[in-house]
Amino acid sequence: MEYFTDGVKFSLQSALGRVETVIDKLTIEDRPTSKEKDVLQLFQERKEMTSSDLVKDLNISRQQAHNLLKSLVEKGFLGKKGKTKASYYFISS
């Protein structure tokens, strides 16, 4: 069990290190704002979300949700599937 948990710990530390390296290389304009970080945290818990999900989870307006998602798509953090109100967002790979 200890061997397995050490392996998981190493994998997570490695992934975290890669994320921190990428964030450090981002220009100020490309870095997520604190509110965008809240959105990204929600995406860690779910594979995909709609803007309506974001409105409910963060208690924000539909326009704020749209603006946050649009910004994260433009910065390359999220991908978007669909073009209407039925569209959903996911972590970009």
Phi, psi and omega in degrees: 000317180297319179300314180298313182294326175296322178295317178296316180300315180298316180298316180294320179295321179296314179297317179298319178299319179294319179297315181297322178296316180295316180297321179296330182277346180290144174287165181305319182293333183269350181283144179289142175286174180297322179291322177294326176295323176299318179296314180297326177297320177297323179290340175290332181271336182231153179280326180211156181211157172255169177296328178296322177300318181294321178302314181292314186290324183256358180054053180237171179284162178299321180295318178297317179299314179300314181297317178297313181295318179299316179298317181291329175291314180298326179279351177089008179281326183237156171248161181232136177240121180101166183231359182248193178298341180277001181291155179225163185239153181211161178294128179284140181257000000 
